[in-house]
Amino acid sequence: MKATRRNAALIGRARHRQLLFMFMLLLVVSGGLNAQVSQYSNKHITVTGNSLAQFQGGFQVREFPLVPAANVVIRGQDSNTCVMILMLITYLVPANSDAVVLLDSTNDIQHNVPVQQHMQCMEQTITKLVTRNPAVRIVVANTPPWTHWDPCTSTYRDPSIVQMIEAYNAAYADPSTGLQALWPVNVRVADVFTPSADQDGWALPQYMAGPCGIHPGNAGIWSASWQHFADGYTGLVMSALKGQW
């Protein structure tokens, strides 16, 4: 009988120590997370551009969980080209933005805007933002691939689309005249093309599952394909907020 009581007491103390350990571990983990969140409490992010940005409205917590949602602005202009967005850029991007993501090329390709003309527009866009705030960090996403089959027209797209996307992306990344080359302190180019492209340059359909095969997903509905797309730039944004570039 005494042995049974002693065993029960030992088991009780062991369970108490286990619960205490788990509680202390939870406190450590919670404290570390709170410290990370507080690190970014005064940081501000803006994601803007065309419908690729507009469709992501409401994804603040999904894309930047360590930054207060109120500090993350996600808004775009459906069907707008770079020139149209340029006229609105200081409205679309609040002046207190520490980091900005620009999604600004898809509609130019749809309208067959020459690469050089598009690059001039992007340079003007970046100049406006950097002139207003020399400390701003800008992540420019290149053009994601489109699906070969266009579900909006029920036709296959012309191969020239792939060639034009590749030309745009090459211009963005050019080591001498590309956007990061021109603004080595303020700009980084995010590659959202390669992770979603098949070997032929068309999109893998599961990654461009949204309207017309040129959007990762539907507007306002978080999905694995949106996560896959956003992963191309969120890491660069967070490293910018940490002062790593």
GUKE-336196 format. One record per residue (C-alpha): residue in one letter; y, z, x negated. Coordinates in steps of 0.001 Angstrom, whole numbers, padded with zeros to 6 digits, always signed. Layout:
AYZX
...
This chain:
M+000000+000000+000000
K+002392+000967-002808
A+001469-002201-004694
T+002241-004276-001625
R+005664-002646-001305
R+006378-003198-004982
N+005419-006868-004681
A+007618-007270-001630
A+010518-005672-003485
L+010007-007935-006473
I+009893-011000-004249
G+013035-009839-002460
R+014915-009366-005726
A+013752-012778-006975
R+015005-014436-003793
H+018295-012587-004101
R+018750-013808-007681
Q+017878-017362-006588
L+020430-017277-003764
L+023040-015796-006077
F+022403-018545-008636
M+022716-021250-005984
F+025939-019695-004708
M+027446-019555-008207
L+026391-023164-008853
L+028052-024228-005622
L+031248-022479-006673
V+031232-024248-010044
V+030637-027659-008488
S+033239-027051-005786
G+035750-025835-008344
G+035198-028891-010506
L+035663-031226-007551
N+038828-029431-006464
A+040166-029711-010006
Q+039510-033453-009999
V+041222-033887-006645
S+044255-031858-007735
Q+044503-034040-010848
Y+045430-036968-008588
S+047391-035115-005908
N+050680-036691-007033
K+049305-040165-007696
H+049917-043145-005423
I+047904-046357-005061
T+048646-049573-003196
V+046180-052347-002396
T+047932-055435-001056
G+047862-059210-000804
N+046244-061488+001749
S+043539-060784+004344
L+041229-059442+001634
A+043616-056487+001544
Q+044438-056449+005241
F+040763-056225+006221
Q+040387-053083+004085
G+042793-050997+006132
G+041258-047563+006631
F+039068-047692+003504
Q+041256-045246+001536
V+038710-042428+001363
R+035836-044822+000681
E+037478-046535-002259
F+039483-043668-003779
P+037848-040385-002694
L+039630-038303-005352
V+043117-039404-004284
P+044646-037993-001077
A+044269-040634+001630
A+047961-040258+002509
N+048775-041434-001034
V+046817-044689-000724
V+048448-047663+000992
I+046192-050586+001951
R+047882-053457+003722
G+047965-057229+003525
Q+049196-060351+005221
D+046551-062496+006868
S+046692-066188+005832
N+049654-065631+003485
T+049893-067526+000224
C+051242-066027-002987
V+054741-067406-002325
M+054807-065748+001101
I+053624-062441-000299
L+056136-062663-003136
M+058984-062511-000617
L+057541-059255+000795
I+056154-057670-002354
T+058701-054856-002737
Y+058079-053951+000903
L+054291-054159+000675
V+054243-052047-002506
P+056080-048723-002142
A+058313-047894-005095
N+056337-044732-005883
S+053087-046622-006503
D+051487-045630-009804
A+048783-048281-009518
V+048729-051525-007545
V+045863-053874-006705
L+046861-057481-005975
L+044531-059752-003975
D+046619-062864-003916
S+044847-066181-004522
T+042406-067166-001776
N+044935-068827+000517
D+046499-070739-002366
I+043115-072307-002989
Q+042767-073122+000692
H+046138-074891+000526
N+045295-076674-002756
V+048163-075043-004635
P+047988-076240-008271
V+046903-073601-010770
Q+050168-073725-012727
Q+052239-073271-009572
H+050099-070328-008480
M+050380-068714-011905
Q+054166-068989-011789
C+054117-067163-008459
M+051864-064422-009823
E+054114-064005-012838
Q+057143-063656-010561
T+055278-061109-008447
I+054361-058975-011448
T+057860-059292-012896
K+059362-057895-009694
L+057046-054887-009715
V+057418-054133-013426
T+061199-054555-013324
R+061422-052023-010512
N+059020-049596-012211
P+058215-050246-015893
A+055450-047621-015767
V+053503-049231-012920
R+049938-050326-013609
I+048780-053495-011842
V+045181-054592-011322
V+045052-058265-010387
A+041752-059277-008809
N+040656-062808-009539
T+039307-065035-006773
P+035898-064060-005377
P+033359-066817-004736
W+033034-068465-001340
T+029793-069291+000422
H+028699-072908+000215
W+028140-072986+003972
D+031358-072461+005907
P+030429-070697+009161
C+033902-071329+010577
T+033536-075113+010451
S+029720-075355+010426
T+029880-077587+007348
Y+029116-077327+003656
R+032168-076902+001466
D+033108-079521-001102
P+032074-078708-004693
S+035731-079008-005729
I+036252-075532-004236
V+034051-073986-006920
Q+035907-075919-009611
M+039275-074745-008304
I+038210-071093-008107
E+036901-071275-011657
A+040169-072856-012832
Y+042218-070089-011187
N+040030-067392-012686
A+040160-068969-016140
A+043966-069039-015952
Y+044075-065349-014984
A+041905-064397-017950
D+043276-066774-020586
P+043621-064742-023831
S+046970-066345-024669
T+048676-067154-021379
G+046734-065068-018845
L+048232-062214-016864
Q+046923-059419-019063
A+048008-061338-022162
L+051562-061550-020823
W+051669-057877-019764
P+049208-056061-022048
V+050554-052640-021076
N+050959-053060-017326
V+048238-055475-016202
R+044471-055715-016104
V+042473-058508-014470
A+039548-057361-012323
D+036569-059698-012138
V+035431-059732-008503
F+033936-063210-008927
T+031004-062761-011298
P+029194-059890-009500
S+029061-061898-006249
A+028462-065423-007541
D+025213-067348-007812
Q+024528-069564-010824
D+026037-072586-009064
G+029340-070810-008510
W+028938-070328-004765
A+028797-066813-003372
L+025572-064977-002793
P+025752-064772+001025
Q+025055-061039+001219
Y+028248-060336-000752
M+030525-062613+001280
A+029210-061676+004699
G+032577-061569+006477
P+034624-064212+008337
C+034276-067793+007055
G+032230-066686+004056
I+035365-065830+002072
H+035533-062112+002932
P+033061-059456+001810
G+032810-058042+005320
N+034473-057666+008682
A+037899-056109+009094
G+037921-052314+009153
I+034132-051924+008963
W+032909-050367+005733
S+029729-051917+004382
A+027664-052328+001236
S+029322-055707+000640
W+032811-054157+000780
Q+031639-051449-001619
H+030299-054119-003964
F+033618-055950-003858
A+035841-052875-004317
D+033760-051681-007270
G+035297-054585-009175
Y+038701-052920-009292
T+038493-049235-008328
G+037306-048198-011787
L+040281-049918-013410
V+042647-048194-010975
M+041222-044747-011682
S+041339-045293-015449
A+044992-046280-015060
L+045727-043026-013212
K+044073-041137-016060
G+046421-042843-018524
Q+043589-044710-020229
W+045544-047975-020228
